[in-house]
Amino acid sequence: MDNTILISTPPHVKTPRTTKKIMLDVIIALIPCIIAAVLFFSWDAFFVIITSVLGAVEAEFIYYFIFKGGFKKKCQNAKKVCLDWLDEFDFSSIVTGLILALILPSHTPWYATLIGVVFSIIIVKMVFGGTGKNIVNPAATGRVFMLISFSVITSGWAATTIGTIGESSLATGATNLSGMLSNGVESISMIDLFLGTGVTGCIGETCKVAIILGYIYLCARKVIKWWQPLLFIATAWLFTLFLNGCDAEIATEYTLSGGLIFGAVFMATDYCTSPKNMYGQLVYYFCLGLLTAVLRQATHVEVVSFVIMLCNILTPLIDRYIMRKPFGYIKPVKDKTKKKTGKEV
């Protein structure tokens, strides 16, 4: 008799919703950001997105093909390996490619994009076992890797083609926080920051309307909890307020700039890199907001991807020390027949 016990990746919840369906929902939620990116940054953004998505899918396939022995025995198993990959393909690599592309400047060269997405898929995701087993968010880590490897290329921002922007506002930056945190925003209005018109930034982060549409869709589909991104954003706003002499206008400008809102909706809410229980999630999103506000103020650069990666590393510690209730746990009812002395009536 076979007594083998199969242990799969948690959570162990019976539901008709699969990883593939969740990833499809995320892709649909990203469509407004993709449309806004192409409208605002023209064909440059389109090429970055296509390069990133194709590179992500190809990197996952090549790793799977090699790991599953597609080249062994003179590629006799190549067809079977390809069919197995198609059967297991869950669209997660497409999501990683899309998110990484949307947090890059529109002028990022194709080779830098390709190297970044290959690092995200192979090193961050596949080496650790694939979907659901990576310890940090692949897109966020890939962005940090690209910032370190191609700092000159990926640290600059292009202005959107919709709307107008003057030299002074371009110098201070709207979503380029290096200038804003140092000098302040002089001529960028709140409306421009919210709509993404006439500002500088990464291709998927400038239009907050598109991000909010994606957020509403994910909440409606119950892919994410509505309060999770809001806690991240509200905490960052609150601490930015305190760090800038309780100036609400500056705190709001910082919140609407950079990748804070995009990261809160599409990156920080990653299932496998965030805590599993509610109390752990409260600590997690609070830490994200606190670190984002403090490090932005201290470094004068955008740090959202780095902060998400850092908090992802802390997630196992949060899960360890903030214990989850066992599945099906029912709180015991106190015996009301006992007096305060402990004696029965």
C-alpha positions as CSV (number, residue, x, y, z in Angstrom):
1,M,0.0,0.0,0.0
2,D,1.3,3.4,-1.0
3,N,1.5,5.7,2.0
4,T,3.0,8.6,0.2
5,I,1.8,12.0,1.4
6,L,1.8,14.9,-1.2
7,I,2.4,18.3,0.3
8,S,1.5,21.2,-2.1
9,T,2.1,24.9,-1.7
10,P,-0.4,26.6,0.7
11,P,-3.0,28.0,1.0
12,H,-5.0,24.8,0.9
13,V,-8.5,26.1,0.1
14,K,-11.0,24.4,-2.2
15,T,-12.2,26.9,-4.7
16,P,-13.0,27.0,-8.5
17,R,-10.6,29.9,-8.8
18,T,-7.2,28.8,-10.1
19,T,-3.9,30.6,-10.4
20,K,-4.5,30.9,-14.2
21,K,-7.8,32.7,-13.6
22,I,-6.3,35.0,-11.0
23,M,-3.5,35.9,-13.4
24,L,-6.0,36.6,-16.2
25,D,-7.8,39.0,-13.8
26,V,-4.6,40.8,-13.1
27,I,-3.9,41.1,-16.8
28,I,-7.3,42.5,-17.4
29,A,-6.8,45.0,-14.5
30,L,-3.5,46.1,-16.1
31,I,-5.1,46.9,-19.5
32,P,-6.1,50.5,-18.5
33,C,-2.5,51.2,-17.5
34,I,-1.2,49.6,-20.8
35,I,-3.6,51.8,-22.8
36,A,-2.6,54.9,-20.9
37,A,1.1,54.1,-21.3
38,V,0.8,53.8,-25.1
39,L,-1.3,57.0,-25.3
40,F,1.0,59.0,-23.1
41,F,4.4,57.6,-24.3
42,S,3.6,56.5,-27.8
43,W,5.4,53.6,-29.5
44,D,8.4,53.7,-27.1
45,A,6.1,52.3,-24.3
46,F,4.6,49.7,-26.6
47,F,8.1,48.3,-27.6
48,V,9.1,48.2,-23.9
49,I,5.9,46.3,-23.0
50,I,6.2,43.8,-25.9
51,T,9.9,43.2,-25.2
52,S,9.3,42.6,-21.6
53,V,6.3,40.2,-22.0
54,L,7.9,38.2,-24.8
55,G,11.2,38.0,-22.9
56,A,9.3,36.8,-19.7
57,V,7.4,34.0,-21.5
58,E,10.5,32.9,-23.5
59,A,12.7,32.8,-20.3
60,E,10.1,30.7,-18.5
61,F,9.8,28.3,-21.4
62,I,13.6,27.9,-21.9
63,Y,14.1,27.2,-18.2
64,Y,11.3,24.7,-18.1
65,F,12.5,23.0,-21.3
66,I,16.0,22.6,-19.9
67,F,14.9,21.6,-16.4
68,K,12.4,19.0,-17.7
69,G,15.0,17.3,-19.9
70,G,13.9,18.6,-23.3
71,F,17.4,18.4,-24.7
72,K,18.1,14.9,-23.4
73,K,18.2,11.8,-25.7
74,K,18.6,14.0,-28.7
75,C,15.4,16.0,-27.9
76,Q,13.2,12.9,-28.1
77,N,11.1,14.3,-25.3
78,A,10.9,17.8,-26.7
79,K,7.3,17.5,-27.9
80,K,6.1,16.1,-24.6
81,V,7.9,18.8,-22.6
82,C,6.4,21.6,-24.8
83,L,2.9,20.2,-24.3
84,D,3.5,19.9,-20.6
85,W,4.6,23.5,-20.4
86,L,1.5,24.6,-22.3
87,D,-0.7,22.6,-19.9
88,E,1.0,24.2,-16.9
89,F,1.3,27.7,-18.3
90,D,-0.6,30.0,-15.8
91,F,0.0,33.5,-17.3
92,S,2.1,34.5,-14.3
93,S,5.1,35.2,-16.5
94,I,3.0,37.6,-18.6
95,V,1.9,39.4,-15.5
96,T,5.6,39.7,-14.4
97,G,6.6,41.0,-17.8
98,L,3.7,43.5,-17.9
99,I,4.4,44.9,-14.4
100,L,8.1,45.2,-14.9
101,A,7.5,47.0,-18.2
102,L,5.0,49.4,-16.7
103,I,7.5,50.5,-14.0
104,L,10.3,51.3,-16.5
105,P,10.9,54.6,-18.4
106,S,9.8,54.6,-22.0
107,H,13.3,55.1,-23.3
108,T,14.7,51.9,-21.7
109,P,16.7,50.0,-24.3
110,W,15.5,46.6,-25.4
111,Y,18.6,44.8,-24.1
112,A,18.2,46.3,-20.7
113,T,14.5,45.4,-20.6
114,L,15.3,41.8,-21.7
115,I,18.1,41.4,-19.2
116,G,15.9,42.7,-16.4
117,V,12.9,40.4,-17.2
118,V,15.1,37.3,-17.7
119,F,16.6,38.0,-14.2
120,S,13.1,38.4,-12.8
121,I,11.8,35.1,-14.3
122,I,14.8,32.8,-14.0
123,I,16.7,34.0,-10.9
124,V,13.8,35.4,-8.8
125,K,11.0,33.0,-9.8
126,M,12.0,29.7,-11.5
127,V,15.2,29.0,-9.4
128,F,13.0,29.0,-6.3
129,G,10.5,26.6,-7.8
130,G,8.2,28.6,-10.0
131,T,4.8,30.2,-9.3
132,G,4.0,30.6,-5.7
133,K,7.4,29.7,-4.3
134,N,9.4,32.9,-4.9
135,I,10.3,34.8,-1.7
136,V,10.3,38.3,-3.3
137,N,8.2,39.9,-6.0
138,P,9.9,39.2,-9.3
139,A,9.0,42.5,-11.0
140,A,10.0,44.6,-8.0
141,T,13.3,42.7,-7.7
142,G,13.9,42.9,-11.4
143,R,13.4,46.7,-11.2
144,V,16.0,47.0,-8.4
145,F,18.4,44.8,-10.3
146,M,18.0,47.1,-13.4
147,L,18.5,50.2,-11.3
148,I,21.8,48.8,-10.0
149,S,23.0,47.4,-13.3
150,F,21.8,50.2,-15.6
151,S,21.5,53.2,-13.3
152,V,22.2,55.8,-15.9
153,I,19.6,54.3,-18.4
154,T,16.8,53.5,-16.0
155,S,17.1,56.4,-13.6
156,G,15.8,59.0,-16.1
157,W,12.2,59.7,-16.9
158,A,10.5,60.9,-20.1
159,A,7.6,63.4,-20.1
160,T,4.2,62.3,-21.3
161,T,3.1,63.4,-24.8
162,I,-0.4,64.4,-23.6
163,G,-0.4,67.8,-21.9
164,T,2.3,70.4,-21.6
165,I,5.2,70.6,-19.3
166,G,7.7,73.4,-18.8
167,E,11.4,73.3,-18.2
168,S,11.0,74.1,-14.6
169,S,8.5,71.4,-13.9
170,L,10.5,68.9,-15.9
171,A,13.6,69.7,-13.8
172,T,11.8,69.4,-10.5
173,G,9.9,66.3,-11.8
174,A,6.4,65.0,-11.1
175,T,7.0,61.4,-10.8
176,N,10.7,61.7,-10.9
177,L,11.1,62.1,-7.1
178,S,14.7,63.0,-7.1
179,G,14.0,66.5,-8.1
180,M,10.7,66.8,-6.3
181,L,12.0,65.7,-2.9
182,S,15.0,68.1,-3.2
183,N,13.3,71.2,-4.6
184,G,9.6,70.7,-4.4
185,V,6.9,70.8,-7.1
186,E,6.6,74.3,-8.5
187,S,4.2,74.1,-11.5
188,I,2.7,70.6,-11.5
189,S,-0.9,70.7,-10.6
190,M,-2.8,68.0,-8.6
191,I,-5.0,67.4,-11.7
192,D,-1.9,66.7,-13.9
193,L,-0.5,64.4,-11.3
194,F,-3.7,62.5,-11.0
195,L,-4.4,62.2,-14.8
196,G,-0.7,61.8,-15.8
197,T,-0.9,64.7,-18.3
198,G,2.3,66.6,-18.9
199,V,4.3,64.9,-16.2
200,T,7.4,62.8,-16.1
201,G,7.5,59.2,-14.9
202,C,7.5,55.5,-15.7
203,I,5.1,54.4,-18.4
204,G,2.5,52.7,-16.2
205,E,2.7,54.9,-13.1
206,T,1.7,58.3,-14.3
207,C,-2.0,57.9,-14.9
208,K,-3.7,57.3,-11.6
209,V,-7.1,57.0,-13.2
210,A,-6.0,53.9,-15.0
211,I,-4.5,52.4,-11.8
212,I,-7.7,53.1,-9.9
213,L,-9.8,51.3,-12.6
214,G,-7.5,48.3,-12.3
215,Y,-7.9,48.5,-8.5
216,I,-11.7,48.6,-8.7
217,Y,-11.7,45.6,-11.0
218,L,-9.4,43.5,-8.7
219,C,-11.6,44.4,-5.7
220,A,-14.8,43.5,-7.5
221,R,-13.3,40.2,-8.6
222,K,-12.0,39.6,-5.0
223,V,-8.5,39.1,-6.2
224,I,-7.3,41.6,-3.6
225,K,-8.8,43.1,-0.4
226,W,-9.9,46.7,-0.8
227,W,-8.1,47.9,2.4
228,Q,-4.7,46.5,1.6
229,P,-3.5,49.1,-1.0
230,L,-5.3,51.9,0.9
231,L,-3.5,51.1,4.1
232,F,-0.1,51.2,2.3
233,I,-1.0,54.6,0.6
234,A,-2.6,56.1,3.7
235,T,0.4,55.2,5.9
236,A,2.8,56.7,3.4
237,W,0.8,59.8,3.2
238,L,0.5,60.2,7.0
239,F,4.2,59.8,7.6
240,T,5.1,62.1,4.7
241,L,2.8,64.6,6.3
242,F,4.7,64.5,9.6
243,L,8.1,64.6,7.9
244,N,7.1,67.8,6.0
245,G,5.8,69.9,8.8
246,C,2.2,68.7,8.5
247,D,1.9,70.2,4.9
248,A,-1.0,68.3,3.4
249,E,-0.4,69.6,-0.1
250,I,3.2,68.3,-0.2
251,A,2.1,64.9,1.3
252,T,-0.6,64.6,-1.4
253,E,1.9,65.6,-4.2
254,Y,4.3,62.9,-3.0
255,T,1.6,60.3,-2.8
256,L,0.4,61.0,-6.4
257,S,3.9,60.9,-7.7
258,G,6.2,58.0,-8.4
259,G,5.2,54.4,-8.2
260,L,3.5,54.4,-4.8
261,I,-0.1,53.9,-6.0
262,F,0.8,51.4,-8.8
263,G,3.1,49.4,-6.4
264,A,0.4,49.4,-3.7
265,V,-2.2,47.9,-6.1
266,F,-0.3,45.5,-8.3
267,M,3.0,44.6,-6.5
268,A,2.5,44.7,-2.8
269,T,-0.6,42.6,-2.9
270,D,1.2,39.6,-4.4
271,Y,-0.1,36.5,-2.7
272,C,3.0,34.5,-2.2
273,T,5.2,37.3,-1.0
274,S,2.8,38.9,1.5
275,P,1.7,37.6,5.0
276,K,-1.1,35.0,5.1
277,N,-3.2,36.2,8.1
278,M,-4.9,39.6,8.6
279,Y,-2.9,40.8,11.5
280,G,0.3,40.0,9.7
281,Q,-1.0,41.9,6.6
282,L,-1.8,44.9,8.8
283,V,1.9,45.0,10.0
284,Y,3.1,44.4,6.4
285,Y,1.3,47.2,4.7
286,F,2.0,49.6,7.6
287,C,5.7,48.8,7.3
288,L,5.5,49.4,3.5
289,G,4.0,52.8,4.0
290,L,6.4,53.8,6.8
291,L,9.5,52.7,5.0
292,T,8.4,54.3,1.7
293,A,7.8,57.7,3.4
294,V,11.0,57.6,5.4
295,L,13.3,56.4,2.7
296,R,11.9,58.8,0.1
297,Q,12.6,61.7,2.4
298,A,16.1,60.4,3.3
299,T,17.3,59.4,-0.1
300,H,15.4,61.8,-2.4
301,V,14.8,59.0,-4.9
302,E,11.9,56.6,-5.7
303,V,12.2,53.5,-3.4
304,V,8.8,51.7,-3.8
305,S,10.3,48.7,-5.6
306,F,13.1,48.4,-3.1
307,V,10.7,48.7,-0.1
308,I,8.4,46.0,-1.5
309,M,11.4,43.7,-2.0
310,L,12.6,44.4,1.5
311,C,9.2,43.8,3.1
312,N,8.8,40.6,1.1
313,I,12.0,39.3,2.8
314,L,10.5,40.2,6.2
315,T,7.2,38.3,5.4
316,P,8.4,34.9,6.7
317,L,9.3,36.5,10.0
318,I,5.9,38.2,10.2
319,D,4.2,34.9,9.5
320,R,6.4,33.2,12.1
321,Y,5.8,35.6,15.0
322,I,2.2,36.6,14.2
323,M,0.6,33.2,14.5
324,R,-2.4,32.3,12.3
325,K,-5.5,30.7,13.7
326,P,-5.8,27.0,12.6
327,F,-8.2,26.5,9.7
328,G,-11.7,25.9,11.2
329,Y,-10.7,27.2,14.6
330,I,-13.7,28.2,16.9
331,K,-13.1,30.4,19.9
332,P,-14.1,28.4,23.0
333,V,-17.1,29.8,24.9
334,K,-16.4,30.8,28.5
335,D,-18.4,28.9,31.1
336,K,-20.7,31.5,32.6
337,T,-21.7,29.2,35.5
338,K,-18.4,29.8,37.2
339,K,-17.9,32.7,39.6
340,K,-14.9,35.0,39.5
341,T,-13.3,32.9,42.2
342,G,-13.3,29.9,39.8
343,K,-15.8,27.9,41.9
344,E,-18.8,26.4,40.2
345,V,-22.3,27.5,41.3
